């Protein structure tokens, strides 16, 4: 009797395991039976393919999933192409779900996801029409900011992950360099002023001793708050971080510096996207992607001119009433921009005063205005921080 029960129990377990395996295989490698599961699949694919994004969202750490915090995004041309291939597959699978069988909420989600995926697929043609190293949001200044502000440091394990990411930077920058060289072959180089700005930024970044670099200083201040670390552990981690900055991070930046010094003589002062191959078509694509409008670029430009004229008429009235009567608007605005009455001093105290005022305005908006305008307010706090010193010279 016992053997019979065990036999039946084993058969039931086998059936359950097979069913789970079939479900997982269908979910991961094929189009899921459930549309809602398909939405989740697309979302998860993007997240788990971008460990830096996964760290920024902080969604899975609560389930004990943390290994991604020791990895950096794959910026290789090969990975970039795999992403486009996946987007094309996802778009094809999404359109296999009949709209007439979807609820109103599903139809809305399908419409939004279709728009997103279609835009990504169209973007394959333009995948090289950008500058991944630039003075505003380039990989070279986003990495230190990410490590200082986003990479979590709450435990000794997080410190190990921090070191793993520092050690992984040379590979990431080599991948970026590979993409830059593809762009160069396609005659896509940043404008001269961009190259000059990033060269100054990167040279200043590696010009300091490792102990004074933002990567080491930020780690030191945040590791001091980890209760599970002894002073000896903190000192050991700090020494390893500074060694990684000197031995891994700085040489990786030097490679980028060498490349940009090499291409500087080849750059021009033609700054618009019109100079790129099929620049007009690329501009139209970016217009659709960033606004969802169906207007043509010339129509948007004409709309902009009309709006500028309308706004300048309103400005003219205000300027005429405030000691700028008859003065050209451009001259008046330049004069106001230099008026000390409207400026904080360009020193550390001025920056601190500006941050204090920004914080006051945000607090006023979140604690008062938002409650009057919205039924539900987010619980996450908003904090304004000073631009890191290594980025100040090239920040807008």
C-alpha positions in Angstrom: 0.0 0.0 0.0 2.8 2.4 1.0 4.6 1.7 -2.3 1.4 2.4 -4.2 1.0 5.8 -2.4 4.6 6.7 -3.0 4.2 5.7 -6.7 1.2 7.9 -7.1 2.8 10.7 -5.2 5.9 10.5 -7.4 3.7 10.6 -10.5 1.9 13.7 -9.2 5.2 15.5 -8.4 6.5 14.6 -11.9 3.4 16.0 -13.5 3.7 19.2 -11.5 7.4 19.6 -12.4 6.7 19.0 -16.1 3.8 21.5 -16.0 6.1 24.1 -14.3 8.8 23.4 -16.8 6.4 23.8 -19.7 5.1 27.1 -18.3 8.6 28.5 -17.7 9.9 27.4 -21.2 6.8 29.0 -22.8 7.2 32.2 -20.8 11.0 32.6 -21.4 11.5 31.3 -25.0 8.1 31.6 -26.6 5.0 33.9 -26.6 3.3 33.4 -23.2 -0.3 32.3 -23.3 -1.3 35.2 -21.0 -1.1 38.7 -22.4 -0.4 40.1 -18.9 2.5 37.7 -18.5 3.8 38.9 -21.8 3.8 42.5 -20.5 5.8 41.3 -17.4 8.1 39.3 -19.6 9.1 42.3 -21.8 9.6 44.5 -18.6 11.7 41.8 -17.0 13.8 41.3 -20.1 14.8 44.9 -20.2 15.4 45.1 -16.5 17.6 42.0 -16.1 19.5 42.9 -19.3 20.5 46.3 -17.7 22.0 45.7 -14.2 22.5 49.4 -13.7 18.8 50.1 -14.3 17.9 47.3 -12.0 20.0 48.8 -9.3 18.5 52.2 -9.9 14.9 50.9 -9.5 15.7 48.8 -6.4 12.9 46.4 -7.2 14.3 43.0 -6.5 16.6 43.5 -3.5 13.7 42.9 -1.2 13.5 39.3 -2.5 17.2 38.7 -1.8 18.3 39.2 -5.5 21.4 41.3 -5.4 24.0 39.9 -7.8 23.2 42.5 -10.4 24.6 45.2 -8.1 28.1 43.9 -8.9 27.7 44.2 -12.7 27.7 47.0 -15.2 25.6 47.4 -18.4 26.9 45.7 -21.5 27.7 48.6 -23.9 29.1 46.5 -26.7 27.9 46.8 -30.3 27.0 43.2 -30.2 24.7 43.6 -27.2 23.1 46.7 -28.8 22.2 44.6 -31.8 20.8 41.8 -29.6 18.5 44.3 -28.0 17.2 45.4 -31.4 16.6 41.8 -32.4 14.7 41.2 -29.1 12.6 44.3 -29.6 11.6 43.1 -33.1 10.7 39.7 -31.7 8.6 41.3 -28.9 6.8 43.5 -31.3 5.9 40.6 -33.5 4.7 38.5 -30.5 2.7 41.4 -29.1 0.8 41.8 -32.4 -0.1 38.1 -32.3 -2.5 38.8 -29.4 -6.0 39.6 -30.9 -7.2 43.1 -29.9 -10.8 42.0 -29.9 -10.1 39.6 -27.0 -8.4 42.2 -24.8 -10.0 44.2 -22.0 -10.0 48.0 -22.2 -7.0 48.2 -19.9 -5.2 45.6 -21.9 -5.9 47.5 -25.1 -4.4 50.6 -23.6 -1.3 48.7 -22.3 -0.9 47.1 -25.7 -1.2 50.4 -27.5 1.5 52.0 -25.3 3.8 48.9 -25.5 3.3 48.8 -29.3 4.3 52.4 -29.6 7.4 51.9 -27.5 8.6 48.8 -29.3 7.8 50.2 -32.8 9.9 53.2 -31.9 12.8 51.0 -30.8 12.6 48.9 -33.9 12.6 52.1 -36.1 15.6 53.3 -34.1 17.8 50.4 -35.3 18.6 52.4 -38.4 19.8 55.3 -36.3 21.6 53.4 -33.6 24.9 55.0 -34.3 23.5 58.6 -34.6 24.4 59.6 -31.1 27.4 60.5 -28.9 27.7 58.2 -25.9 30.5 60.3 -24.6 29.3 63.8 -24.2 29.6 66.6 -21.6 26.1 66.4 -20.3 24.9 62.8 -20.0 27.9 60.8 -21.3 29.0 57.4 -19.9 32.2 59.0 -18.6 30.3 61.3 -16.2 27.3 59.2 -15.5 29.4 56.3 -14.1 30.8 58.3 -11.2 27.4 59.8 -10.5 25.8 56.4 -10.6 28.3 54.9 -8.2 28.1 57.9 -5.8 24.3 58.3 -5.8 22.7 55.1 -7.0 24.8 52.1 -6.1 23.6 51.1 -2.7 26.0 50.7 0.2 24.1 49.2 3.1 26.1 46.0 3.9 29.6 44.5 3.5 28.3 42.6 0.5 27.4 46.0 -1.2 31.0 47.1 -0.6 32.2 44.0 -2.5 29.7 44.8 -5.3 31.1 48.3 -5.4 34.6 47.0 -6.0 33.3 44.6 -8.6 31.8 47.5 -10.6 35.0 49.4 -10.3 37.0 46.4 -11.6 34.4 46.0 -14.4 34.8 49.6 -15.7 37.8 48.8 -18.1 35.6 46.3 -20.0 32.7 48.7 -20.2 34.8 51.5 -21.5 36.4 49.1 -24.1 32.9 48.3 -25.3 32.1 52.0 -25.5 35.3 52.5 -27.5 34.3 49.8 -29.9 31.1 51.6 -30.6 32.8 55.0 -31.0 35.1 53.4 -33.6 32.1 52.1 -35.5 30.6 55.6 -35.5 34.0 57.0 -36.7 33.9 54.6 -39.6 30.4 55.9 -40.5 31.7 59.5 -40.4 29.8 60.2 -37.1 32.0 62.2 -34.8 31.0 64.6 -32.0 31.3 68.3 -32.7 34.6 69.9 -31.7 33.2 71.7 -28.7 31.9 68.4 -27.3 35.3 66.7 -27.7 37.1 69.6 -26.0 34.6 69.6 -23.1 34.8 65.9 -22.4 38.6 66.0 -22.7 38.8 68.7 -20.0 36.3 66.8 -17.8 38.0 63.4 -18.0 41.5 64.9 -17.6 40.4 66.8 -14.5 38.7 63.6 -13.2 41.9 61.5 -13.3 44.1 64.4 -12.3 43.4 64.0 -8.6 44.9 61.4 -6.2 42.6 58.4 -5.9 41.8 59.4 -2.3 40.3 62.7 -3.5 38.3 61.2 -6.3 34.5 61.2 -5.9 34.5 57.4 -6.2 36.7 57.0 -3.1 35.3 59.9 -1.2 31.7 58.9 -1.7 32.5 55.3 -0.7 34.3 56.5 2.5 31.4 58.7 3.7 28.7 56.0 3.0 30.7 53.1 4.3 31.1 54.9 7.6 27.3 54.5 8.1 27.4 50.6 7.7 27.1 49.3 11.2 28.2 45.8 10.4 31.7 47.1 9.3 34.5 47.4 11.8 37.0 50.1 11.5 39.5 47.6 10.2 37.0 46.4 7.5 36.3 50.0 6.5 40.1 50.7 6.2 40.6 47.6 4.1 37.7 48.3 1.8 38.8 51.9 1.4 42.3 50.9 0.4 40.9 48.4 -2.1 38.7 51.1 -3.6 41.5 53.5 -4.0 43.7 50.8 -5.5 40.9 50.1 -8.0 40.5 53.8 -8.9 44.2 54.0 -9.6 44.7 50.7 -11.3 41.4 50.2 -13.1 39.3 53.3 -13.3 42.0 55.9 -14.3 43.6 53.7 -17.0 40.1 53.1 -18.5 39.5 56.9 -18.6 43.0 57.4 -20.1 42.0 55.1 -23.0 39.0 57.4 -23.7 41.2 60.5 -23.4 43.8 59.1 -25.8 41.0 58.3 -28.4 39.4 61.7 -28.1 42.8 63.4 -28.5 43.3 61.4 -31.6 40.0 62.4 -33.2 40.1 66.0 -32.2 41.8 67.2 -35.4 39.1 65.4 -37.4 36.2 67.2 -35.7 34.3 70.2 -37.1 32.2 73.0 -35.8 29.1 71.7 -37.6 27.0 71.0 -34.5 23.6 70.0 -35.7 22.2 66.6 -36.5 21.8 67.8 -40.1 25.5 67.0 -40.6 25.0 63.3 -39.9 24.2 60.8 -42.7 20.5 61.2 -43.5 20.4 63.8 -40.8 17.0 65.3 -41.8 15.3 61.8 -41.6 17.0 61.2 -38.2 15.7 64.6 -37.0 12.2 63.6 -38.0 12.5 60.3 -36.2 13.7 62.0 -33.0 10.8 64.4 -33.3 8.3 61.6 -33.3 10.1 59.7 -30.5 10.3 62.7 -28.2 6.9 64.3 -28.8 4.6 61.7 -30.4 3.6 64.4 -32.8 2.8 63.7 -36.4 3.7 67.2 -37.4 6.6 67.6 -39.8 9.8 69.3 -38.6 9.1 72.4 -40.7 5.6 72.7 -39.1 7.0 72.4 -35.6 9.6 75.1 -36.5 6.9 77.4 -37.7 4.9 76.7 -34.6 8.0 77.6 -32.5 8.5 80.9 -34.3 4.8 81.9 -33.6 5.2 81.0 -30.0 8.5 83.0 -29.7 6.7 86.0 -31.2 3.8 85.7 -28.8 6.1 85.3 -25.7 8.3 88.2 -26.8 5.3 90.4 -27.0 4.4 89.6 -23.4 8.0 90.1 -22.4 8.1 93.5 -24.1 5.2 94.7 -22.0 7.0 93.6 -18.8 10.4 95.0 -19.8 9.0 98.3 -20.8 7.4 98.7 -17.4 10.7 97.9 -15.6 13.4 100.3 -16.8 14.1 98.5 -20.1 11.8 100.5 -22.4 12.9 100.4 -26.0 15.9 98.2 -25.2 16.2 95.0 -27.4 14.9 92.0 -25.6 18.2 90.1 -26.0 20.2 92.9 -24.4 17.7 93.3 -21.6 17.8 89.6 -20.8 21.6 89.6 -20.8 21.6 92.5 -18.4 19.1 90.8 -16.1 21.2 87.6 -16.1 24.1 89.6 -14.7 22.0 91.4 -12.1 23.3 90.4 -8.6 19.7 90.8 -7.3 18.7 87.6 -9.2 21.9 85.6 -8.6 23.5 83.6 -5.8 27.2 84.3 -5.3 29.4 82.0 -7.4 31.0 80.3 -4.3 30.3 77.5 -1.9 28.0 79.6 0.3 26.0 80.7 -2.8 25.6 77.1 -3.8 24.5 76.1 -0.3 22.0 78.9 -0.3 20.6 77.9 -3.7 20.2 74.3 -2.5 18.4 75.5 0.6 16.0 77.5 -1.5 15.4 74.6 -3.9 14.7 72.3 -0.9 12.2 74.9 0.5 10.4 75.1 -2.8 10.2 71.4 -3.2 8.9 70.9 0.4 6.3 73.6 -0.2 5.2 71.9 -3.4 5.1 68.3 -2.0 3.5 69.1 1.3 1.0 71.7 0.3 0.4 72.2 -3.5 0.5 68.5 -4.4 -2.2 67.7 -1.8 -4.5 70.3 -3.3 -3.9 69.1 -6.9 -3.6 65.3 -6.6 -5.5 62.6 -4.8 -2.5 60.4 -4.4 1.0 61.8 -3.7 4.2 59.7 -4.0 5.9 58.7 -0.8 9.5 58.9 -2.2 11.4 61.9 -1.1 13.0 64.4 -3.5 16.5 65.6 -2.8 18.5 68.3 -4.7 22.2 67.8 -4.6 25.1 69.8 -5.8 26.6 68.8 -9.1 29.8 66.8 -8.4 32.8 69.1 -8.6 34.4 67.1 -11.5 31.3 67.9 -13.6 30.8 71.5 -12.6 33.0 73.0 -15.4 31.0 71.2 -18.1 27.5 71.3 -16.5 24.8 73.4 -18.2 
